[in-house]
Amino acid sequence: MVRGPKRHLKRLNAPKHWMLDKLGGIWAPKASSGPHKARESLPLIIILRNRLKYALSKRETNLICMQKLVKVDGKVRTDLRFPAGFMDVVTLEKSGDQLRLLYDTKGRYVLHPIDDDEASYKLCRVQKQAYTSKRIPYIATHDGRTIRYHDPLIKVHDTVKVDLATGKVTDIIKFELGATVMITKGRNTGRVGTLTHRDRHPGSFDIIHVKDREGNEFATRLQNVFAIGRGGDSMVELPRGLGVKRTIFEQRDRANRGARE
């Protein structure tokens, strides 16, 4: 058996939310190692070639990246397979694009355009809280950041607002009842609502109950929930639909109304 990591990915095995057509070739880009998991990320080549249509081929995408025209969270990325993920800010200064990666209610990534003020920060979920070997306190976030000497108020599952220029925490969103949350995994991915209840199951998975702005209630595991604001407000601009999931009948009726108008 060959040694080393796998460097290839068949198109049929690629994540469905990349929305690659089945007949577009045999292969798909394999995401590099990075801050987000391969199947929960969007490689830069998919963003530039398949979504934004700024390139027609892998070669053209590579030319764009190697000119240092693409920034992710304020840092130049020349690897066309670099995995951009949830809450990342992708900046293309030459075209004037500033985009935040968010989910729609079907679990697919949306490249949501944002303004200069919002492009200066991102929200990070606290995954771990611990001490180094020299007893320095630190937190680890969902995008691979390690922040030392953090505010003692910050706990696991909370969300921190990080300034991209300095890497410092500027605000904290506590994971508590009444927080505005977005679901980032599972059947309810992309839905936004208010956290109403937490069922604790020691030794198993805690269950979180959420109610969206139209009164629909649903439940999911604690690990799938990402706090994005307080009191019904979100600290980031939400994509079209505002995180409310529509049934196929509601989608049909809205499409028919749009066609008649």
PLY file of the C-alpha trace (Angstrom):
ply
format ascii 1.0
element vertex 261
property float x
property float y
property float z
element edge 260
property int vertex1
property int vertex2
end_header
0.00 0.00 0.00
1.26 3.48 -0.88
2.48 5.82 1.82
1.37 9.34 2.59
-1.96 11.17 2.51
-4.51 10.70 -0.27
-4.21 13.49 -2.81
-7.15 12.63 -5.04
-10.93 12.80 -4.76
-13.46 11.36 -7.18
-16.28 13.71 -8.11
-18.98 11.28 -7.00
-17.40 11.18 -3.52
-17.16 14.98 -3.19
-19.49 16.67 -0.65
-22.94 17.24 -2.14
-23.04 20.87 -0.93
-20.20 21.69 -3.39
-22.84 21.17 -6.10
-20.46 19.75 -8.70
-22.21 18.33 -11.74
-21.91 14.56 -12.12
-20.85 14.70 -15.77
-18.28 17.50 -15.39
-15.33 15.12 -15.17
-14.03 12.24 -13.07
-12.12 14.21 -10.44
-12.88 16.90 -7.88
-10.47 19.17 -5.98
-9.36 17.67 -2.68
-9.18 20.26 0.10
-5.79 20.81 1.71
-5.25 20.40 5.43
-6.38 23.58 7.13
-8.56 25.21 9.77
-11.77 23.48 8.64
-12.61 19.83 7.99
-12.43 18.80 4.35
-16.12 17.90 4.07
-17.27 21.01 5.96
-15.32 23.49 3.85
-15.27 25.08 0.41
-11.88 25.04 -1.38
-10.91 28.34 -3.01
-10.99 26.75 -6.47
-14.71 25.95 -6.00
-15.36 29.56 -4.91
-13.46 31.21 -7.78
-14.28 28.80 -10.62
-17.66 27.24 -9.83
-19.41 29.93 -7.75
-18.03 33.35 -8.76
-17.13 32.27 -12.33
-13.91 34.33 -12.27
-12.01 31.41 -13.84
-12.85 28.76 -16.40
-10.25 26.18 -15.41
-7.93 25.07 -12.64
-5.03 26.78 -14.44
-6.78 30.14 -14.46
-7.70 29.75 -10.78
-4.06 29.05 -9.98
-3.00 32.21 -11.83
-5.43 34.28 -9.74
-4.22 32.75 -6.46
-0.51 33.00 -7.28
-0.90 36.75 -7.94
-1.91 37.02 -4.26
-5.32 38.42 -5.15
-7.31 36.26 -2.71
-7.46 36.82 1.05
-9.20 34.65 3.64
-9.73 36.35 7.01
-7.32 39.10 5.96
-4.44 36.75 5.04
-3.27 36.09 1.50
-3.87 32.46 0.45
-2.09 31.17 -2.65
-3.19 27.52 -2.26
-6.17 27.04 -4.57
-7.28 24.07 -2.43
-7.24 26.06 0.82
-10.40 25.12 2.81
-12.53 28.18 3.58
-15.29 27.42 6.07
-18.20 28.71 8.12
-17.90 32.43 9.07
-14.72 32.95 7.01
-14.39 36.29 5.16
-13.12 35.93 1.56
-11.80 39.19 0.10
-10.98 39.90 -3.57
-9.71 43.50 -3.55
-9.26 43.75 -7.31
-12.93 43.03 -7.98
-14.17 44.69 -4.77
-15.77 41.49 -3.44
-16.09 40.87 0.31
-17.94 37.65 1.06
-18.81 35.75 4.23
-19.41 32.00 4.12
-22.75 31.13 5.70
-25.25 28.28 5.29
-28.63 28.41 3.58
-31.52 26.34 4.95
-30.66 23.47 2.59
-27.22 23.06 4.15
-25.26 24.63 1.29
-22.66 27.36 1.57
-23.77 30.87 0.59
-21.21 33.53 -0.40
-22.96 36.46 1.27
-21.72 39.95 0.27
-20.84 42.19 3.24
-19.63 45.76 3.82
-16.24 46.99 5.05
-17.32 47.19 8.68
-18.57 43.59 8.81
-15.56 42.30 6.85
-13.30 43.43 9.70
-14.47 40.73 12.13
-15.80 37.19 12.38
-17.54 35.03 14.97
-15.77 31.97 16.37
-17.30 29.21 18.49
-15.23 28.13 21.51
-14.55 24.39 21.18
-12.05 23.93 24.01
-10.80 25.69 27.12
-7.57 24.51 28.78
-4.10 25.37 30.11
-0.71 24.99 28.45
2.12 23.06 30.15
3.20 26.39 31.71
-0.32 27.01 33.06
-1.23 29.69 30.52
-5.02 29.67 29.95
-6.21 29.47 26.33
-9.26 28.75 24.22
-9.44 26.93 20.88
-12.08 27.98 18.33
-13.93 26.21 15.52
-11.59 27.71 12.87
-8.35 26.48 14.44
-7.43 29.65 16.37
-5.72 29.51 19.76
-6.32 32.60 21.89
-4.21 32.90 25.07
-5.03 34.83 28.24
-8.71 35.02 27.34
-11.43 36.69 29.42
-12.40 34.33 32.29
-16.08 34.86 31.38
-15.58 32.88 28.16
-16.65 29.23 28.42
-16.93 26.29 25.99
-19.85 26.66 23.50
-19.79 30.48 23.80
-19.06 32.57 20.70
-16.36 35.25 20.54
-16.19 38.17 18.12
-12.64 38.30 16.75
-11.05 41.35 15.11
-9.34 40.00 11.98
-6.63 42.68 11.93
-5.40 42.02 15.47
-6.76 38.58 16.31
-8.12 39.94 19.60
-11.50 39.13 21.13
-13.74 42.23 21.12
-17.07 40.78 22.30
-18.59 37.64 23.80
-21.92 35.95 23.03
-22.85 33.68 25.93
-24.43 30.33 25.06
-27.59 30.70 27.13
-31.36 30.81 26.87
-32.50 33.65 24.62
-29.38 33.63 22.44
-29.82 33.81 18.66
-28.29 30.67 17.13
-27.59 29.14 13.73
-27.46 25.38 13.16
-24.21 24.28 11.46
-24.67 20.50 11.15
-27.43 17.95 10.71
-30.86 18.06 9.08
-31.53 21.62 10.28
-28.29 23.16 8.93
-28.70 26.86 8.14
-31.79 27.44 10.28
-31.72 30.44 12.62
-33.76 30.93 15.77
-33.81 31.63 19.49
-32.51 29.09 21.98
-35.49 28.18 24.20
-34.45 25.09 26.17
-31.54 22.73 26.85
-32.11 19.07 27.77
-29.09 17.74 29.67
-28.23 14.06 29.21
-25.06 13.17 31.17
-23.08 10.54 29.29
-25.01 11.20 26.07
-25.81 14.18 23.83
-27.41 17.34 25.21
-30.40 18.40 23.11
-31.07 22.05 22.25
-34.56 23.34 21.43
-34.82 26.32 19.05
-37.75 28.47 17.86
-37.40 30.45 14.62
-38.86 33.90 13.90
-42.09 32.37 12.52
-42.73 30.21 15.58
-41.52 26.89 14.16
-39.79 24.74 16.77
-37.09 22.11 16.23
-34.37 20.34 18.22
-30.79 19.31 17.54
-27.61 18.27 19.35
-25.58 20.79 21.32
-22.54 20.31 19.05
-24.57 21.52 16.04
-25.51 24.92 17.51
-23.55 28.17 16.93
-24.55 31.34 18.83
-24.57 34.39 16.51
-26.34 37.08 18.58
-28.53 38.09 21.50
-32.19 38.99 21.95
-33.28 38.05 18.45
-30.53 40.11 16.77
-27.60 38.65 14.81
-24.08 40.09 14.86
-23.61 39.03 11.23
-25.85 39.81 8.29
-27.92 36.76 7.38
-28.47 35.48 3.82
-31.80 35.64 1.99
-34.59 33.91 3.91
-33.08 34.87 7.30
-32.63 31.23 8.29
-36.34 30.28 8.08
-36.81 26.88 6.44
-39.71 26.66 3.98
-41.63 23.51 3.08
-41.68 22.47 -0.57
-45.30 23.72 -0.78
-44.35 27.16 0.56
-41.45 27.30 -1.91
-43.86 26.43 -4.75
-46.39 29.09 -3.72
-43.68 31.78 -3.41
-42.31 30.83 -6.86
-45.83 31.02 -8.38
-46.46 34.43 -6.78
-43.16 35.70 -8.15
-44.01 34.43 -11.64
-47.43 36.13 -11.58
-45.95 39.44 -10.42
0 1
1 2
2 3
3 4
4 5
5 6
6 7
7 8
8 9
9 10
10 11
11 12
12 13
13 14
14 15
15 16
16 17
17 18
18 19
19 20
20 21
21 22
22 23
23 24
24 25
25 26
26 27
27 28
28 29
29 30
30 31
31 32
32 33
33 34
34 35
35 36
36 37
37 38
38 39
39 40
40 41
41 42
42 43
43 44
44 45
45 46
46 47
47 48
48 49
49 50
50 51
51 52
52 53
53 54
54 55
55 56
56 57
57 58
58 59
59 60
60 61
61 62
62 63
63 64
64 65
65 66
66 67
67 68
68 69
69 70
70 71
71 72
72 73
73 74
74 75
75 76
76 77
77 78
78 79
79 80
80 81
81 82
82 83
83 84
84 85
85 86
86 87
87 88
88 89
89 90
90 91
91 92
92 93
93 94
94 95
95 96
96 97
97 98
98 99
99 100
100 101
101 102
102 103
103 104
104 105
105 106
106 107
107 108
108 109
109 110
110 111
111 112
112 113
113 114
114 115
115 116
116 117
117 118
118 119
119 120
120 121
121 122
122 123
123 124
124 125
125 126
126 127
127 128
128 129
129 130
130 131
131 132
132 133
133 134
134 135
135 136
136 137
137 138
138 139
139 140
140 141
141 142
142 143
143 144
144 145
145 146
146 147
147 148
148 149
149 150
150 151
151 152
152 153
153 154
154 155
155 156
156 157
157 158
158 159
159 160
160 161
161 162
162 163
163 164
164 165
165 166
166 167
167 168
168 169
169 170
170 171
171 172
172 173
173 174
174 175
175 176
176 177
177 178
178 179
179 180
180 181
181 182
182 183
183 184
184 185
185 186
186 187
187 188
188 189
189 190
190 191
191 192
192 193
193 194
194 195
195 196
196 197
197 198
198 199
199 200
200 201
201 202
202 203
203 204
204 205
205 206
206 207
207 208
208 209
209 210
210 211
211 212
212 213
213 214
214 215
215 216
216 217
217 218
218 219
219 220
220 221
221 222
222 223
223 224
224 225
225 226
226 227
227 228
228 229
229 230
230 231
231 232
232 233
233 234
234 235
235 236
236 237
237 238
238 239
239 240
240 241
241 242
242 243
243 244
244 245
245 246
246 247
247 248
248 249
249 250
250 251
251 252
252 253
253 254
254 255
255 256
256 257
257 258
258 259
259 260
